[in-house]
Amino acid sequence: MQEKMSLLRDLQEIDQEISSIETAQKSYQDELAVFAAEVAEVQAMLDQLSAEIDQLRQDEAQIEQELLKKQDNVERVESRLPGIQTQKEYVAVLKEIDIAKKENREMESLLQEKRNEINILVEDQQEKEAALAAINQNAQARGRELNQLLTASGSQLEQQTRNRDSVAADVPKSLLRKYQGLFKRRNGLALAIARNGACLGCNMQLPPQLFNQLLQGNDLQTCPHCNRILYVEAEV
């Protein structure tokens, strides 16, 4: 029985180490995922800004073309003034010129608004590009560290898995199944120390007879409260 308990204790120690390695690996992977998510988020904003800027520049070009046409129209109407013969026609042409110039001013104002919008978005785009560059730089530096940690922990995990397989092979299958079920249900603590008549896994007092049987070491004993497999440590 002592040999079986020794195997189970070794197995639990290895399993706890494997669990610790797997938890660390998940934290490394989660951190890498955070960097990837940040990059994707900023890149998405940049793509949206680029699309908006492209649309505004198309609008700007269209307004510029319309403005050129209206400026040509003003010049065309003004060129008619020297040939006017009547006061009535002269007044009508002046009114037409005023309307055309007013439309020009409105078009120039609209053009300036578009250019202001573009300038604001370009500044925002530059800020986002700087933020993305900083995130990428940080992600690359930290990413190298994390990948190295993942590689090292992967090697440790392979070694511990081999160790586990070796130890588990010597444990009777029924006992191994019992241990594995407890390890899973009891958060990585299938075995618990019994000391001073109590189970240190759940801190509950054990029946005196059970504790005495445990001290004799003849049979496998489990805690009646938490069902963990009990063992006692040899006194130093």
Secondary structure by P-SEA (a helix, b strand, c coil): caaaaaaaaaaaaaaaaaaaaaaaaaaaaaaaaaaaaaaaaaaaaaaaaaaaaaaaaaaaaaaaaaaaaaaaaaaaaaaaccccccaaaaaaaaaaaaaaaaaaaaaaaaaaaaaaaaaaaaaaaaaaaaaaaaaaaaaaaaaaaaaaaaaaaaaaaaaaaaaaaaaaaaccaaaaaaaaaaaaaaccccbbbbcccccccccccccaaaaaaaaaccbbbbbcccccbbbbcccc
